[in-house]
Structures are given as C-alpha cells and as structure tokens.
Amino acid sequence: MARVCEICGKGPQVGNHVTTRGRAKYLGGVGTKITGITRRQFKPNLQRVRVTQNGTNKTMRVCTRCIRSGAVTKLVRAKPFRLPADAAVVKGGAAAPAAKGRKGKSGRASGG
C-alpha cells in the first residue's frame, strides 16, 4: 500500500484548505474574510528505512513518529566509533602539564 506507515498504519487524512483575504484586525485592518474552501489531503511524513526485523533486513516505509519513538530498529551498517582503551590514560596525562605553564599574576590563563 502506498502512503501508509507499515508500523502504525497512519495514512492520508482529508481536511479543508481555507483561503482568506484582507488584513487582520489586530494589524489595523477590518478583518479577514474567507473567500474559498477546498478539500485537501494531509499526507503522513513517511521515510524509507532499512530495518532489522526477525533477523532479516528489509526496507519499510515508516512515519517519522514511529522512528522517533523507537518502534523500529534501524539497521546498523557499521560499528559505532569507540576510543581505544588506552586513550583515556593518554588524554588525562597530557592535559595536566599544559595547564601549568600558562599562569599569570592571578593564576589564570591570560586572555590578552
């Protein structure tokens, strides 16, 4: 089915497109008038997402609310970046000597 979320079933809804003319009263006009009402469709915001479902990967059309709420598990193509285990030791040791040499009169780094 087209334009329907495969998770929650959200589809297009119908409503009115209201056309107005004139200037609003709070802006100094005499008020707005409705000049036409036509039917329109509100379409859901669907995205194509590669999803892992029951151990298989497939492409689904899912609305953004289902993606944000975590109703779908996106396919992870690459492992997330992680710092090496020894990087924390190097980072902590390198920061201390650099801060020592820049003290001014007040004990702070001078702004110049």
Buried (B, 14 or more C-beta within 10 A) or exposed (E): EEEBBBBBEBBEEEEEEEEEEEEEEEEEEEEBEEEEEEEEEEEBEBEEBEBEEEEEEEEBBBBBBBBEEEEBEEEEEEEEEEEEEEEEEEEEEEEEEEEEEEEEEEEEEEEE
